[in-house]
Amino acid sequence: MVSVLASIWTVPAHGEVTLEKYHAVKETQSFKQYIDGVGTGFFGANAHQGTRNLPPLYCQPGKLPLYADNYLQILDDYISNRPGEPNSLANSIPVELLLLNALRETF
């Protein structure tokens, strides 16, 4: 329990959550707010790309709003669909980067 609480408090302090920490914190309200903010940032970056005539980071359907639970489902699907046993993704990879790759793969 102490390690889970410690992981929760490190989210804002370090600005990134590794895959190793993700499984321990993904159900917490603070992490859901955090991942929603990351997703919103990617959405904003996509909008900025459009104003600069650059390709989008990913192609989200126009009328599909995404929220924390959507981002978590997309991320979980991406993580579980990686080849390898038990998982070929390194535990030190930030989930923020995994989310961007997951959004690219999904859309």
N, C-alpha and C positions, 0 to 999 in steps of 0.2 A: 504494500500500500504506500509506503514511504517513497519508493522509486517512482510510482505512478504520479504521486503528488509533485515530486521533484521534476518530473518530465513536463508536467503541466506548467509549472512556473518558469521553465527554461524556454518555452515557446517564444514569448515576447522578448526575452533577454538576448537570445542568439539570432533571432530573425529567420531561422530555418529549422525544419524538423527533418531528421534523417529517417530513412525507411525503418531503421531499427527502433526509433522512438514512436513512429507512426502508429503501430499496432497498440501501443499502450495508451495513447492519448486521443485516438480518433473519435471516440464516443463522448468526449468531454465537450461541454458547451463552449469553453474558451477556444478549443481547437476548431470547432465548427465555425466560430466567428472568424478565426484566423484564416481558415481555408476559403471561406466565403470572400474575405478581403483579398486573398491571393487571386482567386478567380475573377473578382471584379477588376483587379489590376490588369489581368490578362485581357479582359474585355475592353478596358480603356486603352490598352496598348494596341489592340486590334483597330479600334476607332482611329487612333493616331496614325497608324500605318496607312489607313485609307485616305487621310488628309494629305499624306505625303506621296501618294501614288505608289505605295509599296505594297507588296503582297501581304495578306493577313497572316497572322501567326497560325490561325486555324479558321475554319469556315463554319462558324456556328449558324444554324438556321435562324433566319430573321425574327421569327415570332416565338422562339423557344427561350423562355427565361431560365436561367440557371441559378440555383441556390446551393447552400452548403451541402445538403443531402444529395443533390445531383452530382456535385463535384466529388463527394466521397464515393458515390456509386461508380462513377466513371473511373476514379483512381483505383478503387478496389478491383474492378474488372480488368483494368490495365495490368495491375500487379499480378493478379491470379492467372492471366493469360500469357505470362512470360514463360518461355521454355526453360526446362531445367528442374532439378529436384534438390531441395525443396523449392528454390527460387533462384534464378540466375542473376537477379538484381543485387548489387552490392548494398549492404546495410548502411553504408555511409552516404548513399545518394540522397540528396535533399528531395523531399516529396514535392516541393514546389516545381522542380524540374520534371519530376515524374508526371505531375498534373499537366504541365504544358504538353509533354509528349502524349499523354492520354487524350487530351483535347484534340490534338492533331490527328491521332489515330481514329478517334470517335467521329470527328467531323471532317 
